Amino acid sequence: MSGEVFLNGQYVPYAEARIPVEDRGFLFGDGVYEVVKIYRGRPFRLREHLARLQRSAREILLELPDVDWEGVVDRLVRGGGLADRDATVYIEVSRGSGPRAHHFPPAGTPPTVLALAREFPGVPPEYRERGAAAITHPDLRWARCDIKSVNLLPNVLAKEKAVRAGAYEAILVRDGVAIEGSSSNFFAVLDGAVVTHPEGPHILSGITRAVVLGLARDLGYRVVEAPIRVSDLGRASELFVTSTTAEVMPIVSVDGNPVGAGRPGPVAASLLEAFMRLV
């Protein structure tokens, strides 16, 4: 990767960016993050992402510095030659650096603030045309999944298991309920309704999730926010996941079993079409 990154209030070349070895994000996963999608140079729902970053920081008692994030995103995108392309901007704020100790560092310790932009090649066309496969996996995450923390090891392990199985996503299961994907929110079409797990500590309140729920209502679908039991997956006419980078991704098989007709369905297709018109 070339270009600049935003690090602790300065723009520095990517190859020269340095973070202390005792940064708490590195040692403890003591930090929060966001990923913002850039469509042809324009950030999508940046304010909502920043509001969620603020909420996540508040929940872990981390005070965010005052940063002109709109200006940062604009400079990284334009300075990186991405003004006419699709990209992502990654933002992370950790609790800063200090001698390794589990308790917080002394008051006044400055946080570590990082942002970088990358070109995003897009979702492989075959996923849109044929749909994607998923597996189920036990939800081994902590009890505050609503905080977008950099503590992602359970998600990483679940996603790797999916990749090794030739699947796109791992659907995380807790107490017989399909909660969400390892890096996405999870939806089912059951009895004609668009169903997804309600907000709460067990899911991340996705920005794309909220957009898709609004689009589903606009299109006249009945929307239900309720737990989706694994035992109900077999009778779902469609399954799909949503995320910043996947947008709306149809899931056509779970653990090798076909979903509905085994191909992308009309609900996911109409939601994706509406989403792409919006962006």
Residue, then its C-alpha position, 0 to 999 in steps of 0.5 A: m500500500s502506498g499513500e498517507v495514513f492519518l496517525n495521531g493528528q498527522y499525515v505520514p507516509y504509510a511505510e513510515a507510520r509507527i505505533p509504540v510496541e506497548d500500545r494497548g490496542f496491540l497488547f489488549g485489544d483495548g480500542v474501537y474501530e469503524v470501517v466506512k465505505i467510499y462510493r466513487g469518492r463519497p463516504f456512505r453514512l459517515r455520520e452514522h459510523l462516527a456516532r457508533l464510534q462515539r458510542s463504542a468509545r463511551e461504553i469502554l470509558l474511552e474519551l475520543p479526541d476532537v478530530d475533523w473526520e470528514g476532512v481526514v476521510d476526504r484527504l485520505v481518499r483524494g490523496g490516495g487517488l481514490a476520488d473516482r473509485d470505491a474504497t474503504v476507510y478504516i478508523e481505529v482509536s486505542r487507549g494509547s500506550g504505557p507500561r503493560a498493566h491491565h488497568f487503565p494508563p494514567a489520566g491524560t495518556p493520549p489515545t492512539v488515533l489511526a485512519l487509512a484508506r484502501e481501494f475496495p475491489g468489490v464483491p465477486p460477481e459470482y456471489r451476486e449471481r449465484g449466491a454465497a455459502a455459509i456455515t454455522h459456528p458457535d458464538l464464542r464472543w464476549a457479552r458486549c457484541d454491540i461494542k465495535s471493539v478491536n477484540l475480534l479473535p472469535n470472529v477471526l476464527a469463525k471466518e477462517k473456519a468458513v473460508r476453509a469450508g469454502a464458504y463466504e460467512a460463518i453464522l454465529v449460533r448461541d442457545g439455538v439462535a442464529i445471531e449474526g455473521s462473523s462480520s455481518n448482520f443476518f436476515a431470513v425471509l420467513d412466512g413472507a417477513v424479513v426477519t433479523h435479530p433485534e438490537g442488544p448486547h449480542i449483535l453489532s447494530g450495523i449501519t447497513r442493517a439499519v439502511v436495509l431495514g428502512l428499505a425493506r419497509d419502504l418496499g412494503y415488506r413486513v419487517v420483524e426484529a426477532p431471534i431466528r432459531v437455527s431450527d427455522l433455517g430449513r423453512a426460510s425462503e431466503l437468507f442474506v447477510t448485510s455489512t459495509t462491504a458486502e452490502v446485501m449478500p444472498i446466502v443460498s446454502v448453510d452447512g451444505n443444505p440449500v436455502g429455498a430454491g438454492r439460488p438468490g431470491p427476489v427479496a434480497a435482489s430487490l433490497l440490493e437493487a434499492f441499496m445500490r440506487l441509494v448509494 
